[in-house]
Amino acid sequence: MYYQSLRTPEKYPPPVRKELQELPNLAIVIANRWMLGWPRKVRSMLMAGSYLEILKQQLEKEEEALSQPGLSHLSDWEKLEVLGAGNGGPP
């Protein structure tokens, strides 16, 4: 996994942006994927105040999937797909 910075940080409220920066890099990867693919859904979750909770749940799923032994021959994306943690977008 490579380091990513948050794309379009201005689209996140300052408290959310601050907390995102304190989470592991994988959280930024997820946030960027969601914002690029599902911007309306992200805005809706931000307005409802549920964004961080849902993102942290997805982060936990993806961290667990990526740490599974015996899958080193797969890319990170493939690991997430095989283990059902990488559906791409927000729920």
PLY file of the C-alpha trace (Angstrom):
ply
format ascii 1.0
element vertex 91
property float x
property float y
property float z
element edge 90
property int vertex1
property int vertex2
end_header
0.00 0.00 0.00
1.26 3.45 -0.83
0.78 6.73 1.00
-2.06 8.95 -0.21
-3.09 12.43 0.75
-6.74 13.39 1.00
-8.10 14.58 -2.33
-10.40 17.58 -2.23
-9.98 18.09 1.53
-12.15 21.21 1.31
-15.19 18.98 0.76
-14.91 17.61 4.31
-15.88 19.59 7.42
-12.75 20.58 9.38
-13.40 18.17 12.30
-13.83 15.23 9.89
-10.75 16.26 7.92
-8.72 16.46 11.13
-9.84 13.02 12.30
-9.18 11.49 8.88
-5.61 12.76 9.06
-5.16 10.96 12.38
-6.35 7.60 11.01
-4.12 5.09 9.18
-3.30 5.76 5.53
-5.80 3.10 4.48
-8.59 5.37 5.76
-7.45 8.07 3.31
-7.38 5.50 0.50
-10.98 4.53 1.33
-12.08 8.17 1.68
-10.58 9.04 -1.71
-12.15 6.00 -3.37
-15.55 6.89 -1.94
-15.33 10.59 -2.82
-14.25 9.85 -6.39
-16.86 7.18 -7.01
-19.80 8.16 -4.85
-19.61 11.89 -4.04
-23.36 12.26 -3.42
-23.38 9.36 -0.97
-20.35 10.82 0.83
-21.99 14.24 1.10
-25.14 12.60 2.43
-23.19 10.70 5.10
-21.27 13.86 6.04
-24.52 15.82 6.42
-26.04 13.02 8.51
-22.96 12.82 10.72
-22.47 9.12 10.01
-19.47 9.34 7.69
-16.65 8.69 10.17
-18.42 5.80 11.86
-19.10 4.07 8.54
-15.60 4.78 7.25
-14.04 3.32 10.42
-16.14 0.17 10.03
-14.90 -0.20 6.45
-11.34 0.51 7.57
-11.57 -2.30 10.11
-12.89 -4.74 7.47
-10.17 -3.85 5.00
-7.37 -3.96 7.58
-8.51 -7.42 8.65
-8.74 -8.65 5.06
-5.32 -7.29 4.14
-3.69 -8.94 7.15
-4.92 -12.46 6.31
-2.08 -14.96 5.87
-1.75 -17.06 2.75
-2.83 -14.39 0.31
0.54 -12.78 -0.40
0.28 -13.74 -4.07
-2.70 -11.40 -4.50
-2.76 -7.62 -4.83
-4.43 -5.64 -2.05
-7.48 -5.09 -4.26
-7.75 -8.82 -4.99
-7.44 -9.69 -1.29
-10.31 -7.34 -0.48
-12.46 -8.83 -3.22
-11.71 -12.45 -2.26
-12.57 -11.79 1.37
-15.64 -9.68 0.61
-14.27 -6.50 2.16
-13.73 -4.48 -0.98
-17.08 -3.74 -2.52
-15.70 -0.35 -3.48
-18.32 2.12 -2.37
-19.91 3.14 0.86
-22.83 1.10 2.15
0 1
1 2
2 3
3 4
4 5
5 6
6 7
7 8
8 9
9 10
10 11
11 12
12 13
13 14
14 15
15 16
16 17
17 18
18 19
19 20
20 21
21 22
22 23
23 24
24 25
25 26
26 27
27 28
28 29
29 30
30 31
31 32
32 33
33 34
34 35
35 36
36 37
37 38
38 39
39 40
40 41
41 42
42 43
43 44
44 45
45 46
46 47
47 48
48 49
49 50
50 51
51 52
52 53
53 54
54 55
55 56
56 57
57 58
58 59
59 60
60 61
61 62
62 63
63 64
64 65
65 66
66 67
67 68
68 69
69 70
70 71
71 72
72 73
73 74
74 75
75 76
76 77
77 78
78 79
79 80
80 81
81 82
82 83
83 84
84 85
85 86
86 87
87 88
88 89
89 90
